[in-house]
Amino acid sequence: MKKNTRNILGDLSIIAAITSMIFFFLPIDDEIDAIIIGLISFLGIGFALGSKEIWYVIFGTLSNIAMLGMAYLLLIGTEFSQL
C-alpha cells in the first residue's frame, strides 16, 4: 500500500468518529441512532487499523471505541426508559 492510501484510511477513521458524534446529537430515534453509530464506529475502527500509522491507529481506534461505547449506553438507556 502506498503511504498516501494509509493517510486516507487514517483520515477516514477520524471522519467516522466525528460522524458518529454528529449522529449522537441528532434527534432521531434512539435505537436507530445507536445502530448507525455502532456501524460507523466499527467502520472507523477498521479504517484506523488499516492505516498502519501509529497516530491514526491509536487516536482513531480509541475515539471510535468511545463512540461505540456511547452507542451501547444509548441502547441501554432506551431499553431502561421503556420499563
mmCIF file of the N, C-alpha and C atoms, coordinates in Angstrom:
data_MODEL
# 
_entry.id   MODEL 
# 
loop_
_atom_site.group_PDB 
_atom_site.id 
_atom_site.type_symbol 
_atom_site.label_atom_id 
_atom_site.label_alt_id 
_atom_site.label_comp_id 
_atom_site.label_asym_id 
_atom_site.label_entity_id 
_atom_site.label_seq_id 
_atom_site.pdbx_PDB_ins_code 
_atom_site.Cartn_x 
_atom_site.Cartn_y 
_atom_site.Cartn_z 
_atom_site.occupancy 
_atom_site.B_iso_or_equiv 
_atom_site.pdbx_formal_charge 
_atom_site.auth_seq_id 
_atom_site.auth_comp_id 
_atom_site.auth_asym_id 
_atom_site.auth_atom_id 
_atom_site.pdbx_PDB_model_num 
ATOM 1   N N  . MET A 1 1  ? 0.818   -1.182 0.000  1.00 0.00 ? 1  MET A N  1 
ATOM 2   C CA . MET A 1 1  ? 0.000   0.000  0.000  1.00 0.00 ? 1  MET A CA 1 
ATOM 3   C C  . MET A 1 1  ? 0.863   1.247  0.000  1.00 0.00 ? 1  MET A C  1 
ATOM 4   N N  . LYS A 1 2  ? 0.428   2.228  -0.702 1.00 0.00 ? 2  LYS A N  1 
ATOM 5   C CA . LYS A 1 2  ? 1.161   3.484  -0.723 1.00 0.00 ? 2  LYS A CA 1 
ATOM 6   C C  . LYS A 1 2  ? 0.940   4.232  0.580  1.00 0.00 ? 2  LYS A C  1 
ATOM 7   N N  . LYS A 1 3  ? 1.870   5.122  0.872  1.00 0.00 ? 3  LYS A N  1 
ATOM 8   C CA . LYS A 1 3  ? 1.746   5.926  2.078  1.00 0.00 ? 3  LYS A CA 1 
ATOM 9   C C  . LYS A 1 3  ? 0.522   6.841  2.005  1.00 0.00 ? 3  LYS A C  1 
ATOM 10  N N  . ASN A 1 4  ? 0.198   7.334  0.822  1.00 0.00 ? 4  ASN A N  1 
ATOM 11  C CA . ASN A 1 4  ? -0.948  8.212  0.645  1.00 0.00 ? 4  ASN A CA 1 
ATOM 12  C C  . ASN A 1 4  ? -2.250  7.485  0.981  1.00 0.00 ? 4  ASN A C  1 
ATOM 13  N N  . THR A 1 5  ? -2.358  6.211  0.605  1.00 0.00 ? 5  THR A N  1 
ATOM 14  C CA . THR A 1 5  ? -3.560  5.435  0.910  1.00 0.00 ? 5  THR A CA 1 
ATOM 15  C C  . THR A 1 5  ? -3.695  5.235  2.410  1.00 0.00 ? 5  THR A C  1 
ATOM 16  N N  . ARG A 1 6  ? -2.577  5.039  3.091  1.00 0.00 ? 6  ARG A N  1 
ATOM 17  C CA . ARG A 1 6  ? -2.620  4.893  4.550  1.00 0.00 ? 6  ARG A CA 1 
ATOM 18  C C  . ARG A 1 6  ? -3.117  6.164  5.215  1.00 0.00 ? 6  ARG A C  1 
ATOM 19  N N  . ASN A 1 7  ? -2.689  7.315  4.692  1.00 0.00 ? 7  ASN A N  1 
ATOM 20  C CA . ASN A 1 7  ? -3.155  8.580  5.259  1.00 0.00 ? 7  ASN A CA 1 
ATOM 21  C C  . ASN A 1 7  ? -4.651  8.763  5.030  1.00 0.00 ? 7  ASN A C  1 
ATOM 22  N N  . ILE A 1 8  ? -5.138  8.337  3.882  1.00 0.00 ? 8  ILE A N  1 
ATOM 23  C CA . ILE A 1 8  ? -6.571  8.458  3.592  1.00 0.00 ? 8  ILE A CA 1 
ATOM 24  C C  . ILE A 1 8  ? -7.372  7.568  4.539  1.00 0.00 ? 8  ILE A C  1 
ATOM 25  N N  . LEU A 1 9  ? -6.892  6.350  4.803  1.00 0.00 ? 9  LEU A N  1 
ATOM 26  C CA . LEU A 1 9  ? -7.595  5.468  5.731  1.00 0.00 ? 9  LEU A CA 1 
ATOM 27  C C  . LEU A 1 9  ? -7.600  6.054  7.142  1.00 0.00 ? 9  LEU A C  1 
ATOM 28  N N  . GLY A 1 10 ? -6.502  6.659  7.546  1.00 0.00 ? 10 GLY A N  1 
ATOM 29  C CA . GLY A 1 10 ? -6.449  7.305  8.855  1.00 0.00 ? 10 GLY A CA 1 
ATOM 30  C C  . GLY A 1 10 ? -7.402  8.483  8.943  1.00 0.00 ? 10 GLY A C  1 
ATOM 31  N N  . ASP A 1 11 ? -7.429  9.278  7.886  1.00 0.00 ? 11 ASP A N  1 
ATOM 32  C CA . ASP A 1 11 ? -8.366  10.407 7.853  1.00 0.00 ? 11 ASP A CA 1 
ATOM 33  C C  . ASP A 1 11 ? -9.813  9.918  7.888  1.00 0.00 ? 11 ASP A C  1 
ATOM 34  N N  . LEU A 1 12 ? -10.095 8.827  7.193  1.00 0.00 ? 12 LEU A N  1 
ATOM 35  C CA . LEU A 1 12 ? -11.450 8.280  7.209  1.00 0.00 ? 12 LEU A CA 1 
ATOM 36  C C  . LEU A 1 12 ? -11.847 7.785  8.596  1.00 0.00 ? 12 LEU A C  1 
ATOM 37  N N  . SER A 1 13 ? -10.886 7.282  9.370  1.00 0.00 ? 13 SER A N  1 
ATOM 38  C CA . SER A 1 13 ? -11.210 6.835  10.725 1.00 0.00 ? 13 SER A CA 1 
ATOM 39  C C  . SER A 1 13 ? -11.591 8.024  11.612 1.00 0.00 ? 13 SER A C  1 
ATOM 40  N N  . ILE A 1 14 ? -10.904 9.143  11.446 1.00 0.00 ? 14 ILE A N  1 
ATOM 41  C CA . ILE A 1 14 ? -11.239 10.350 12.214 1.00 0.00 ? 14 ILE A CA 1 
ATOM 42  C C  . ILE A 1 14 ? -12.585 10.901 11.750 1.00 0.00 ? 14 ILE A C  1 
ATOM 43  N N  . ILE A 1 15 ? -12.841 10.888 10.460 1.00 0.00 ? 15 ILE A N  1 
ATOM 44  C CA . ILE A 1 15 ? -14.129 11.351 9.932  1.00 0.00 ? 15 ILE A CA 1 
ATOM 45  C C  . ILE A 1 15 ? -15.255 10.461 10.446 1.00 0.00 ? 15 ILE A C  1 
ATOM 46  N N  . ALA A 1 16 ? -15.009 9.161  10.565 1.00 0.00 ? 16 ALA A N  1 
ATOM 47  C CA . ALA A 1 16 ? -16.031 8.252  11.091 1.00 0.00 ? 16 ALA A CA 1 
ATOM 48  C C  . ALA A 1 16 ? -16.355 8.584  12.542 1.00 0.00 ? 16 ALA A C  1 
ATOM 49  N N  . ALA A 1 17 ? -15.352 8.899  13.342 1.00 0.00 ? 17 ALA A N  1 
ATOM 50  C CA . ALA A 1 17 ? -15.597 9.267  14.742 1.00 0.00 ? 17 ALA A CA 1 
ATOM 51  C C  . ALA A 1 17 ? -16.392 10.573 14.830 1.00 0.00 ? 17 ALA A C  1 
ATOM 52  N N  . ILE A 1 18 ? -16.054 11.545 13.998 1.00 0.00 ? 18 ILE A N  1 
ATOM 53  C CA . ILE A 1 18 ? -16.779 12.824 14.002 1.00 0.00 ? 18 ILE A CA 1 
ATOM 54  C C  . ILE A 1 18 ? -18.219 12.621 13.534 1.00 0.00 ? 18 ILE A C  1 
ATOM 55  N N  . THR A 1 19 ? -18.414 11.783 12.521 1.00 0.00 ? 19 THR A N  1 
ATOM 56  C CA . THR A 1 19 ? -19.761 11.497 12.038 1.00 0.00 ? 19 THR A CA 1 
ATOM 57  C C  . THR A 1 19 ? -20.589 10.798 13.116 1.00 0.00 ? 19 THR A C  1 
ATOM 58  N N  . SER A 1 20 ? -19.971 9.910  13.868 1.00 0.00 ? 20 SER A N  1 
ATOM 59  C CA . SER A 1 20 ? -20.674 9.248  14.970 1.00 0.00 ? 20 SER A CA 1 
ATOM 60  C C  . SER A 1 20 ? -21.115 10.256 16.023 1.00 0.00 ? 20 SER A C  1 
ATOM 61  N N  . MET A 1 21 ? -20.238 11.213 16.321 1.00 0.00 ? 21 MET A N  1 
ATOM 62  C CA . MET A 1 21 ? -20.600 12.245 17.292 1.00 0.00 ? 21 MET A CA 1 
ATOM 63  C C  . MET A 1 21 ? -21.772 13.081 16.797 1.00 0.00 ? 21 MET A C  1 
ATOM 64  N N  . ILE A 1 22 ? -21.781 13.398 15.517 1.00 0.00 ? 22 ILE A N  1 
ATOM 65  C CA . ILE A 1 22 ? -22.890 14.175 14.951 1.00 0.00 ? 22 ILE A CA 1 
ATOM 66  C C  . ILE A 1 22 ? -24.194 13.392 15.060 1.00 0.00 ? 22 ILE A C  1 
ATOM 67  N N  . PHE A 1 23 ? -24.166 12.098 14.718 1.00 0.00 ? 23 PHE A N  1 
ATOM 68  C CA . PHE A 1 23 ? -25.371 11.283 14.817 1.00 0.00 ? 23 PHE A CA 1 
ATOM 69  C C  . PHE A 1 23 ? -25.821 11.123 16.261 1.00 0.00 ? 23 PHE A C  1 
ATOM 70  N N  . PHE A 1 24 ? -24.893 11.173 17.215 1.00 0.00 ? 24 PHE A N  1 
ATOM 71  C CA . PHE A 1 24 ? -25.261 11.062 18.624 1.00 0.00 ? 24 PHE A CA 1 
ATOM 72  C C  . PHE A 1 24 ? -26.132 12.236 19.063 1.00 0.00 ? 24 PHE A C  1 
ATOM 73  N N  . PHE A 1 25 ? -25.857 13.418 18.532 1.00 0.00 ? 25 PHE A N  1 
ATOM 74  C CA . PHE A 1 25 ? -26.600 14.604 18.944 1.00 0.00 ? 25 PHE A CA 1 
ATOM 75  C C  . PHE A 1 25 ? -27.814 14.921 18.068 1.00 0.00 ? 25 PHE A C  1 
ATOM 76  N N  . LEU A 1 26 ? -28.016 14.171 16.985 1.00 0.00 ? 26 LEU A N  1 
ATOM 77  C CA . LEU A 1 26 ? -29.201 14.389 16.157 1.00 0.00 ? 26 LEU A CA 1 
ATOM 78  C C  . LEU A 1 26 ? -30.434 13.777 16.824 1.00 0.00 ? 26 LEU A C  1 
ATOM 79  N N  . PRO A 1 27 ? -31.555 14.488 16.801 1.00 0.00 ? 27 PRO A N  1 
ATOM 80  C CA . PRO A 1 27 ? -32.760 13.965 17.466 1.00 0.00 ? 27 PRO A CA 1 
ATOM 81  C C  . PRO A 1 27 ? -33.573 13.028 16.565 1.00 0.00 ? 27 PRO A C  1 
ATOM 82  N N  . ILE A 1 28 ? -33.003 11.878 16.254 1.00 0.00 ? 28 ILE A N  1 
ATOM 83  C CA . ILE A 1 28 ? -33.742 10.863 15.513 1.00 0.00 ? 28 ILE A CA 1 
ATOM 84  C C  . ILE A 1 28 ? -34.209 9.842  16.560 1.00 0.00 ? 28 ILE A C  1 
ATOM 85  N N  . ASP A 1 29 ? -34.615 8.696  16.167 1.00 0.00 ? 29 ASP A N  1 
ATOM 86  C CA . ASP A 1 29 ? -34.973 7.628  17.090 1.00 0.00 ? 29 ASP A CA 1 
ATOM 87  C C  . ASP A 1 29 ? -33.704 7.091  17.766 1.00 0.00 ? 29 ASP A C  1 
ATOM 88  N N  . ASP A 1 30 ? -33.779 6.837  19.080 1.00 0.00 ? 30 ASP A N  1 
ATOM 89  C CA . ASP A 1 30 ? -32.588 6.432  19.827 1.00 0.00 ? 30 ASP A CA 1 
ATOM 90  C C  . ASP A 1 30 ? -32.021 5.092  19.360 1.00 0.00 ? 30 ASP A C  1 
ATOM 91  N N  . GLU A 1 31 ? -32.887 4.138  19.061 1.00 0.00 ? 31 GLU A N  1 
ATOM 92  C CA . GLU A 1 31 ? -32.391 2.832  18.630 1.00 0.00 ? 31 GLU A CA 1 
ATOM 93  C C  . GLU A 1 31 ? -31.728 2.917  17.257 1.00 0.00 ? 31 GLU A C  1 
ATOM 94  N N  . ILE A 1 32 ? -32.309 3.686  16.366 1.00 0.00 ? 32 ILE A N  1 
ATOM 95  C CA . ILE A 1 32 ? -31.714 3.861  15.037 1.00 0.00 ? 32 ILE A CA 1 
ATOM 96  C C  . ILE A 1 32 ? -30.386 4.600  15.162 1.00 0.00 ? 32 ILE A C  1 
ATOM 97  N N  . ASP A 1 33 ? -30.336 5.619  16.023 1.00 0.00 ? 33 ASP A N  1 
ATOM 98  C CA . ASP A 1 33 ? -29.076 6.328  16.272 1.00 0.00 ? 33 ASP A CA 1 
ATOM 99  C C  . ASP A 1 33 ? -28.004 5.375  16.757 1.00 0.00 ? 33 ASP A C  1 
ATOM 100 N N  . ALA A 1 34 ? -28.337 4.510  17.702 1.00 0.00 ? 34 ALA A N  1 
ATOM 101 C CA . ALA A 1 34 ? -27.358 3.587  18.268 1.00 0.00 ? 34 ALA A CA 1 
ATOM 102 C C  . ALA A 1 34 ? -26.851 2.611  17.209 1.00 0.00 ? 34 ALA A C  1 
ATOM 103 N N  . ILE A 1 35 ? -27.733 2.147  16.336 1.00 0.00 ? 35 ILE A N  1 
ATOM 104 C CA . ILE A 1 35 ? -27.316 1.226  15.277 1.00 0.00 ? 35 ILE A CA 1 
ATOM 105 C C  . ILE A 1 35 ? -26.392 1.937  14.282 1.00 0.00 ? 35 ILE A C  1 
ATOM 106 N N  . ILE A 1 36 ? -26.754 3.152  13.890 1.00 0.00 ? 36 ILE A N  1 
ATOM 107 C CA . ILE A 1 36 ? -25.927 3.905  12.947 1.00 0.00 ? 36 ILE A CA 1 
ATOM 108 C C  . ILE A 1 36 ? -24.568 4.222  13.559 1.00 0.00 ? 36 ILE A C  1 
ATOM 109 N N  . ILE A 1 37 ? -24.556 4.671  14.818 1.00 0.00 ? 37 ILE A N  1 
ATOM 110 C CA . ILE A 1 37 ? -23.295 4.984  15.490 1.00 0.00 ? 37 ILE A CA 1 
ATOM 111 C C  . ILE A 1 37 ? -22.429 3.742  15.605 1.00 0.00 ? 37 ILE A C  1 
ATOM 112 N N  . GLY A 1 38 ? -23.035 2.607  15.932 1.00 0.00 ? 38 GLY A N  1 
ATOM 113 C CA . GLY A 1 38 ? -22.273 1.368  16.042 1.00 0.00 ? 38 GLY A CA 1 
ATOM 114 C C  . GLY A 1 38 ? -21.651 0.942  14.727 1.00 0.00 ? 38 GLY A C  1 
ATOM 115 N N  . LEU A 1 39 ? -22.416 1.020  13.653 1.00 0.00 ? 39 LEU A N  1 
ATOM 116 C CA . LEU A 1 39 ? -21.884 0.630  12.346 1.00 0.00 ? 39 LEU A CA 1 
ATOM 117 C C  . LEU A 1 39 ? -20.772 1.566  11.882 1.00 0.00 ? 39 LEU A C  1 
ATOM 118 N N  . ILE A 1 40 ? -20.974 2.863  12.068 1.00 0.00 ? 40 ILE A N  1 
ATOM 119 C CA . ILE A 1 40 ? -19.941 3.824  11.673 1.00 0.00 ? 40 ILE A CA 1 
ATOM 120 C C  . ILE A 1 40 ? -18.687 3.637  12.528 1.00 0.00 ? 40 ILE A C  1 
ATOM 121 N N  . SER A 1 41 ? -18.863 3.326  13.807 1.00 0.00 ? 41 SER A N  1 
ATOM 122 C CA . SER A 1 41 ? -17.704 3.123  14.678 1.00 0.00 ? 41 SER A CA 1 
ATOM 123 C C  . SER A 1 41 ? -16.920 1.882  14.285 1.00 0.00 ? 41 SER A C  1 
ATOM 124 N N  . PHE A 1 42 ? -17.616 0.787  13.960 1.00 0.00 ? 42 PHE A N  1 
ATOM 125 C CA . PHE A 1 42 ? -16.910 -0.408 13.501 1.00 0.00 ? 42 PHE A CA 1 
ATOM 126 C C  . PHE A 1 42 ? -16.143 -0.118 12.209 1.00 0.00 ? 42 PHE A C  1 
ATOM 127 N N  . LEU A 1 43 ? -16.750 0.627  11.320 1.00 0.00 ? 43 LEU A N  1 
ATOM 128 C CA . LEU A 1 43 ? -16.089 1.001  10.075 1.00 0.00 ? 43 LEU A CA 1 
ATOM 129 C C  . LEU A 1 43 ? -14.865 1.871  10.366 1.00 0.00 ? 43 LEU A C  1 
ATOM 130 N N  . GLY A 1 44 ? -15.008 2.803  11.298 1.00 0.00 ? 44 GLY A N  1 
ATOM 131 C CA . GLY A 1 44 ? -13.887 3.676  11.671 1.00 0.00 ? 44 GLY A CA 1 
ATOM 132 C C  . GLY A 1 44 ? -12.740 2.916  12.308 1.00 0.00 ? 44 GLY A C  1 
ATOM 133 N N  . ILE A 1 45 ? -13.055 1.904  13.117 1.00 0.00 ? 45 ILE A N  1 
ATOM 134 C CA . ILE A 1 45 ? -12.006 1.081  13.713 1.00 0.00 ? 45 ILE A CA 1 
ATOM 135 C C  . ILE A 1 45 ? -11.259 0.318  12.621 1.00 0.00 ? 45 ILE A C  1 
ATOM 136 N N  . GLY A 1 46 ? -11.990 -0.193 11.649 1.00 0.00 ? 46 GLY A N  1 
ATOM 137 C CA . GLY A 1 46 ? -11.348 -0.876 10.528 1.00 0.00 ? 46 GLY A CA 1 
ATOM 138 C C  . GLY A 1 46 ? -10.442 0.051  9.737  1.00 0.00 ? 46 GLY A C  1 
ATOM 139 N N  . PHE A 1 47 ? -10.899 1.279  9.503  1.00 0.00 ? 47 PHE A N  1 
ATOM 140 C CA . PHE A 1 47 ? -10.076 2.257  8.803  1.00 0.00 ? 47 PHE A CA 1 
ATOM 141 C C  . PHE A 1 47 ? -8.814  2.585  9.610  1.00 0.00 ? 47 PHE A C  1 
ATOM 142 N N  . ALA A 1 48 ? -8.970  2.739  10.920 1.00 0.00 ? 48 ALA A N  1 
ATOM 143 C CA . ALA A 1 48 ? -7.817  3.082  11.762 1.00 0.00 ? 48 ALA A CA 1 
ATOM 144 C C  . ALA A 1 48 ? -6.783  1.965  11.752 1.00 0.00 ? 48 ALA A C  1 
ATOM 145 N N  . LEU A 1 49 ? -7.232  0.738  11.869 1.00 0.00 ? 49 LEU A N  1 
ATOM 146 C CA . LEU A 1 49 ? -6.288  -0.378 11.857 1.00 0.00 ? 49 LEU A CA 1 
ATOM 147 C C  . LEU A 1 49 ? -5.674  -0.582 10.478 1.00 0.00 ? 49 LEU A C  1 
ATOM 148 N N  . GLY A 1 50 ? -6.394  -0.232 9.440  1.00 0.00 ? 50 GLY A N  1 
ATOM 149 C CA . GLY A 1 50 ? -5.875  -0.354 8.085  1.00 0.00 ? 50 GLY A CA 1 
ATOM 150 C C  . GLY A 1 50 ? -4.850  0.708  7.730  1.00 0.00 ? 50 GLY A C  1 
ATOM 151 N N  . SER A 1 51 ? -4.829  1.811  8.467  1.00 0.00 ? 51 SER A N  1 
ATOM 152 C CA . SER A 1 51 ? -3.893  2.883  8.140  1.00 0.00 ? 51 SER A CA 1 
ATOM 153 C C  . SER A 1 51 ? -2.459  2.516  8.501  1.00 0.00 ? 51 SER A C  1 
ATOM 154 N N  . LYS A 1 52 ? -2.266  1.747  9.533  1.00 0.00 ? 52 LYS A N  1 
ATOM 155 C CA . LYS A 1 52 ? -0.954  1.266  9.984  1.00 0.00 ? 52 LYS A CA 1 
ATOM 156 C C  . LYS A 1 52 ? 0.010   2.384  10.352 1.00 0.00 ? 52 LYS A C  1 
ATOM 157 N N  . GLU A 1 53 ? -0.500  3.562  10.622 1.00 0.00 ? 53 GLU A N  1 
ATOM 158 C CA . GLU A 1 53 ? 0.323   4.629  11.177 1.00 0.00 ? 53 GLU A CA 1 
ATOM 159 C C  . GLU A 1 53 ? -0.088  4.783  12.624 1.00 0.00 ? 53 GLU A C  1 
ATOM 160 N N  . ILE A 1 54 ? 0.883   4.820  13.509 1.00 0.00 ? 54 ILE A N  1 
ATOM 161 C CA . ILE A 1 54 ? 0.622   4.723  14.945 1.00 0.00 ? 54 ILE A CA 1 
ATOM 162 C C  . ILE A 1 54 ? -0.311  5.825  15.439 1.00 0.00 ? 54 ILE A C  1 
ATOM 163 N N  . TRP A 1 55 ? -0.177  7.039  14.919 1.00 0.00 ? 55 TRP A N  1 
ATOM 164 C CA . TRP A 1 55 ? -1.039  8.142  15.346 1.00 0.00 ? 55 TRP A CA 1 
ATOM 165 C C  . TRP A 1 55 ? -2.496  7.851  15.018 1.00 0.00 ? 55 TRP A C  1 
ATOM 166 N N  . TYR A 1 56 ? -2.755  7.416  13.783 1.00 0.00 ? 56 TYR A N  1 
ATOM 167 C CA . TYR A 1 56 ? -4.117  7.131  13.367 1.00 0.00 ? 56 TYR A CA 1 
ATOM 168 C C  . TYR A 1 56 ? -4.656  5.870  14.038 1.00 0.00 ? 56 TYR A C  1 
ATOM 169 N N  . VAL A 1 57 ? -3.808  4.888  14.249 1.00 0.00 ? 57 VAL A N  1 
ATOM 170 C CA . VAL A 1 57 ? -4.255  3.659  14.895 1.00 0.00 ? 57 VAL A CA 1 
ATOM 171 C C  . VAL A 1 57 ? -4.709  3.954  16.319 1.00 0.00 ? 57 VAL A C  1 
ATOM 172 N N  . ILE A 1 58 ? -3.917  4.686  17.066 1.00 0.00 ? 58 ILE A N  1 
ATOM 173 C CA . ILE A 1 58 ? -4.260  4.974  18.463 1.00 0.00 ? 58 ILE A CA 1 
ATOM 174 C C  . ILE A 1 58 ? -5.455  5.908  18.551 1.00 0.00 ? 58 ILE A C  1 
ATOM 175 N N  . PHE A 1 59 ? -5.367  7.063  17.906 1.00 0.00 ? 59 PHE A N  1 
ATOM 176 C CA . PHE A 1 59 ? -6.435  8.060  18.038 1.00 0.00 ? 59 PHE A CA 1 
ATOM 177 C C  . PHE A 1 59 ? -7.728  7.598  17.384 1.00 0.00 ? 59 PHE A C  1 
ATOM 178 N N  . GLY A 1 60 ? -7.638  7.027  16.203 1.00 0.00 ? 60 GLY A N  1 
ATOM 179 C CA . GLY A 1 60 ? -8.836  6.568  15.506 1.00 0.00 ? 60 GLY A CA 1 
ATOM 180 C C  . GLY A 1 60 ? -9.519  5.418  16.218 1.00 0.00 ? 60 GLY A C  1 
ATOM 181 N N  . THR A 1 61 ? -8.734  4.463  16.701 1.00 0.00 ? 61 THR A N  1 
ATOM 182 C CA . THR A 1 61 ? -9.321  3.328  17.404 1.00 0.00 ? 61 THR A CA 1 
ATOM 183 C C  . THR A 1 61 ? -9.963  3.761  18.718 1.00 0.00 ? 61 THR A C  1 
ATOM 184 N N  . LEU A 1 62 ? -9.259  4.567  19.500 1.00 0.00 ? 62 LEU A N  1 
ATOM 185 C CA . LEU A 1 62 ? -9.810  4.995  20.793 1.00 0.00 ? 62 LEU A CA 1 
ATOM 186 C C  . LEU A 1 62 ? -11.061 5.857  20.638 1.00 0.00 ? 62 LEU A C  1 
ATOM 187 N N  . SER A 1 63 ? -11.048 6.777  19.688 1.00 0.00 ? 63 SER A N  1 
ATOM 188 C CA . SER A 1 63 ? -12.218 7.637  19.516 1.00 0.00 ? 63 SER A CA 1 
ATOM 189 C C  . SER A 1 63 ? -13.420 6.839  19.001 1.00 0.00 ? 63 SER A C  1 
ATOM 190 N N  . ASN A 1 64 ? -13.184 5.882  18.118 1.00 0.00 ? 64 ASN A N  1 
ATOM 191 C CA . ASN A 1 64 ? -14.295 5.071  17.619 1.00 0.00 ? 64 ASN A CA 1 
ATOM 192 C C  . ASN A 1 64 ? -14.782 4.071  18.662 1.00 0.00 ? 64 ASN A C  1 
ATOM 193 N N  . ILE A 1 65 ? -13.894 3.553  19.498 1.00 0.00 ? 65 ILE A N  1 
ATOM 194 C CA . ILE A 1 65 ? -14.329 2.681  20.596 1.00 0.00 ? 65 ILE A CA 1 
ATOM 195 C C  . ILE A 1 65 ? -15.155 3.479  21.602 1.00 0.00 ? 65 ILE A C  1 
ATOM 196 N N  . ALA A 1 66 ? -14.774 4.725  21.847 1.00 0.00 ? 66 ALA A N  1 
ATOM 197 C CA . ALA A 1 66 ? -15.555 5.574  22.751 1.00 0.00 ? 66 ALA A CA 1 
ATOM 198 C C  . ALA A 1 66 ? -16.968 5.799  22.207 1.00 0.00 ? 66 ALA A C  1 
ATOM 199 N N  . MET A 1 67 ? -17.071 6.046  20.910 1.00 0.00 ? 67 MET A N  1 
ATOM 200 C CA . MET A 1 67 ? -18.394 6.247  20.317 1.00 0.00 ? 67 MET A CA 1 
ATOM 201 C C  . MET A 1 67 ? -19.186 4.945  20.280 1.00 0.00 ? 67 MET A C  1 
ATOM 202 N N  . LEU A 1 68 ? -18.512 3.823  20.132 1.00 0.00 ? 68 LEU A N  1 
ATOM 203 C CA . LEU A 1 68 ? -19.190 2.526  20.194 1.00 0.00 ? 68 LEU A CA 1 
ATOM 204 C C  . LEU A 1 68 ? -19.754 2.300  21.594 1.00 0.00 ? 68 LEU A C  1 
ATOM 205 N N  . GLY A 1 69 ? -19.001 2.691  22.603 1.00 0.00 ? 69 GLY A N  1 
ATOM 206 C CA . GLY A 1 69 ? -19.492 2.611  23.978 1.00 0.00 ? 69 GLY A CA 1 
ATOM 207 C C  . GLY A 1 69 ? -20.685 3.526  24.212 1.00 0.00 ? 69 GLY A C  1 
ATOM 208 N N  . MET A 1 70 ? -20.652 4.713  23.623 1.00 0.00 ? 70 MET A N  1 
ATOM 209 C CA . MET A 1 70 ? -21.790 5.628  23.754 1.00 0.00 ? 70 MET A CA 1 
ATOM 210 C C  . MET A 1 70 ? -23.032 5.049  23.084 1.00 0.00 ? 70 MET A C  1 
ATOM 211 N N  . ALA A 1 71 ? -22.852 4.366  21.959 1.00 0.00 ? 71 ALA A N  1 
ATOM 212 C CA . ALA A 1 71 ? -23.987 3.726  21.287 1.00 0.00 ? 71 ALA A CA 1 
ATOM 213 C C  . ALA A 1 71 ? -24.571 2.632  22.162 1.00 0.00 ? 71 ALA A C  1 
ATOM 214 N N  . TYR A 1 72 ? -23.711 1.866  22.811 1.00 0.00 ? 72 TYR A N  1 
ATOM 215 C CA . TYR A 1 72 ? -24.176 0.812  23.703 1.00 0.00 ? 72 TYR A CA 1 
ATOM 216 C C  . TYR A 1 72 ? -24.937 1.403  24.892 1.00 0.00 ? 72 TYR A C  1 
ATOM 217 N N  . LEU A 1 73 ? -24.410 2.475  25.469 1.00 0.00 ? 73 LEU A N  1 
ATOM 218 C CA . LEU A 1 73 ? -25.111 3.130  26.577 1.00 0.00 ? 73 LEU A CA 1 
ATOM 219 C C  . LEU A 1 73 ? -26.436 3.733  26.126 1.00 0.00 ? 73 LEU A C  1 
ATOM 220 N N  . LEU A 1 74 ? -26.482 4.224  24.906 1.00 0.00 ? 74 LEU A N  1 
ATOM 221 C CA . LEU A 1 74 ? -27.727 4.759  24.357 1.00 0.00 ? 74 LEU A CA 1 
ATOM 222 C C  . LEU A 1 74 ? -28.775 3.659  24.224 1.00 0.00 ? 74 LEU A C  1 
ATOM 223 N N  . LEU A 1 75 ? -28.363 2.480  23.793 1.00 0.00 ? 75 LEU A N  1 
ATOM 224 C CA . LEU A 1 75 ? -29.288 1.342  23.711 1.00 0.00 ? 75 LEU A CA 1 
ATOM 225 C C  . LEU A 1 75 ? -29.771 0.922  25.088 1.00 0.00 ? 75 LEU A C  1 
ATOM 226 N N  . ILE A 1 76 ? -28.861 0.865  26.048 1.00 0.00 ? 76 ILE A N  1 
ATOM 227 C CA . ILE A 1 76 ? -29.252 0.501  27.409 1.00 0.00 ? 76 ILE A CA 1 
ATOM 228 C C  . ILE A 1 76 ? -30.225 1.522  27.979 1.00 0.00 ? 76 ILE A C  1 
ATOM 229 N N  . GLY A 1 77 ? -29.947 2.810  27.763 1.00 0.00 ? 77 GLY A N  1 
ATOM 230 C CA . GLY A 1 77 ? -30.841 3.864  28.259 1.00 0.00 ? 77 GLY A CA 1 
ATOM 231 C C  . GLY A 1 77 ? -32.212 3.808  27.610 1.00 0.00 ? 77 GLY A C  1 
ATOM 232 N N  . THR A 1 78 ? -32.248 3.482  26.329 1.00 0.00 ? 78 THR A N  1 
ATOM 233 C CA . THR A 1 78 ? -33.521 3.371  25.630 1.00 0.00 ? 78 THR A CA 1 
ATOM 234 C C  . THR A 1 78 ? -34.348 2.214  26.185 1.00 0.00 ? 78 THR A C  1 
ATOM 235 N N  . GLU A 1 79 ? -33.704 1.087  26.401 1.00 0.00 ? 79 GLU A N  1 
ATOM 236 C CA . GLU A 1 79 ? -34.409 -0.076 26.953 1.00 0.00 ? 79 GLU A CA 1 
ATOM 237 C C  . GLU A 1 79 ? -34.842 0.182  28.394 1.00 0.00 ? 79 GLU A C  1 
ATOM 238 N N  . PHE A 1 80 ? -34.002 0.877  29.155 1.00 0.00 ? 80 PHE A N  1 
ATOM 239 C CA . PHE A 1 80 ? -34.337 1.175  30.545 1.00 0.00 ? 80 PHE A CA 1 
ATOM 240 C C  . PHE A 1 80 ? -35.510 2.144  30.652 1.00 0.00 ? 80 PHE A C  1 
ATOM 241 N N  . SER A 1 81 ? -35.597 3.087  29.737 1.00 0.00 ? 81 SER A N  1 
ATOM 242 C CA . SER A 1 81 ? -36.675 4.086  29.799 1.00 0.00 ? 81 SER A CA 1 
ATOM 243 C C  . SER A 1 81 ? -38.018 3.484  29.394 1.00 0.00 ? 81 SER A C  1 
ATOM 244 N N  . GLN A 1 82 ? -38.005 2.349  28.709 1.00 0.00 ? 82 GLN A N  1 
ATOM 245 C CA . GLN A 1 82 ? -39.258 1.715  28.290 1.00 0.00 ? 82 GLN A CA 1 
ATOM 246 C C  . GLN A 1 82 ? -39.851 0.844  29.396 1.00 0.00 ? 82 GLN A C  1 
ATOM 247 N N  . LEU A 1 83 ? -39.138 0.652  30.493 1.00 0.00 ? 83 LEU A N  1 
ATOM 248 C CA . LEU A 1 83 ? -39.654 -0.178 31.594 1.00 0.00 ? 83 LEU A CA 1 
ATOM 249 C C  . LEU A 1 83 ? -40.761 0.509  32.340 1.00 0.00 ? 83 LEU A C  1 
# 
